[in-house]
Amino acid sequence: MNQFNEQKITEGIKLLIEGLGEDLTRPGLIDTPERVARAWKEWCRGYTPFNLPLTTFPSDYVGMIVRKDIPFQSFCEHHLAIYQGTIDLAYVPDGKVLGLSKIIRFCQHYSARLSIQEDLTDDILNRFNQAVQPKGVAIKMSACHSCEGSRGVKVPDVPTVTFATSGVFQERPELVGQFHSLIR
């Protein structure tokens, strides 16, 4: 991705507000374009590199490690509308384990971007595989999309669930069953 351009976003928000027929000099809107640009910079921090070290520790543990109910938010690339929910992520280590808080930070960081949920699920799985190099990963994302709840069908709070696996989770289907029983 190209570098974040706060000035372009500010100008775009001014055009949006004017296009809605609003007055940019109205007291409540005077600084809105700048505030919105700063908000989008934070909301889309997932385009920047993940700069926290992924601290791993040598371990002989051979079982599954599961983090469940990790809250996340992302933005639909079709409508720029928020979707949010939870991520359940499991991995089977290969001689090293990752610090537990890093799993949460990793998932939240890479969720903060424009993406459809299906692609985001695969993206987090692939990035986790690349960064941690476990024997396998399973990821389940469940999210409600505000673009559905606020427009179109106007049905809020209907979760979409996506699921992806790699490595031993594809080779040994019983691990997928164990994963699902652990996240219930």
N, C-alpha and C positions, 0 to 999 in steps of 0.2 A: 504494500500500500504506500502511496505517496504520503509525505509528511502532512500532518493535520494543519489545515489552514483556517485559523479562527476568523480572519477577516472575511474570507469568502462565505463562511457559514453565517456570520453576522449580516452580511449584505443579503444573503438568501432569505434569512428570517425577516429582514425589513421588507423584502418583496412579498413574502407570504402574508405578512400583516397588512400591507397595503392592498394586496390582492383580495383579502377578506373584507375590504372596505373600511378597515379601522384607521384611526388617526394615530400615527407614531408619536405625536406630541401630547397625547392624552397621558396624564400623570402615571397611570398604572402601566403604560407601555414604553415609557421613555428609555429605560435601560434594558428592556426585555430582550432585544436582539443579542446584546452582549452576554446577558445571563444565559440565554439558550445556547449560545456557542460554547460557553464554559461548561454547561451541563453536558453537551454532546461530547466534549473532550473527555470528560470523566466516564460517561456511559460507554464510550468506544475505546477505553484504555486497552482493550484486548488486541488492538493492532500494534501496540508497542511490544518489544521483547519482554518476556517474563524474566525480570532481573533478580528475583530471589534465588539464592542457590538451592538446588534440589538436594538437600543433605540426605545422604543414604548411610546406612550402617550395615556392616557385615552381619549376616545372620544365617543360621542353618534352618530357619523356619521354612517348612515346605507346604504349609496350608494356605488357605485363601485369606486375604486381608480385605475387609469390606468397610467402606465409608458410606453411610446412607443418609438420605435426607439433607444433602448439601444444597442450601438455597442458591439459586442463580437467577439472573435476569439477562435477557438479550433483546435484540430488536429485529423484527421481521424485515427482511430486505425488500419485500414487496410494498409495504405500507409505512415503514419506519415506525411501526407500533410495537410497544413493549410486549414481550411474553416472558413469563416467569414461572418458576416451579422448583423442582428438586432433581438432583442428580444422585444416583446410587452408582458407585464405582467400586469394582473389586479387581484385585490383581493377585497373581501367584508369583511371588518373588523368585529370583534366580540368583541366590547367594547374597542379596542385599535387600534391606527394607528402607522405605522412604519415610522421613519424618511425617507424622500424621497430619499436622497442620498444613503441610505443603500440598497435600492432596486437595484440601478445600481451597486454598489460595490459587492453585493451578486451575482448577475447574472454574472458579469465579472469574479469574483473569481472562481466560480464553473464551468465556461466554460473552464478555463485554465487547460485542461487535455486531455488525449487520450480518444476519445469516438466517436461513431457514433451519428449523429444529433438526431435520433429518441430516443435513450437512454438518451442523454443529456437533451432533452425536458422534459422527465419524471423525470429525476434526479433533475433538478432545481425545478420543480413543487413539488415533494415530500419533498425536503429539505426546501423549503419555507413554505409548510404546517406545517412541524414539528417545524420549528424555530419560526414562527409567530402565528400559530394556528388561521387562519382566518376562516370565514364561507365557503369560497371557493376561488379557484384560477383558472385563465385561463392564458395560456401561448401560444404564437405563436412565432415560430422561423423561420426566412427566411435567408438562407445562400447560398453562392456560394462556391463550393468545388473545390479547385485547382487540386485535383487528377483527376477530370473529364476534366478540362480545359487544363491540361498540358500533359496528357497521355490518353491512351484508346480512347474514342470518340473525345477527343481534342475539346470540345465545352465549351468555357469559359462563365462565367456570366449568367448561367441558374440557377436561385434560386430553392432550395428545401425548401418547407414549411412544418413544422410540427406543430401540435396543440394538446394541452391536457388540460383537465379540471378536477376539483375536487369539491366536496361539492355542494353548491347551484348552481354552473354553470351546474352541471349534473342534478340537481333536477328541475331547472327552465330554459328551453331552451331559453326563451326570453332574458335572461341575456347574452347568447352567441351572440345573434343577436345584442344586445346593444354594447357588446364588439367590435364586428367586425365593427360596424358603427363608434365607437369612434376612432378606429385605422386607419381608411381610411384617 
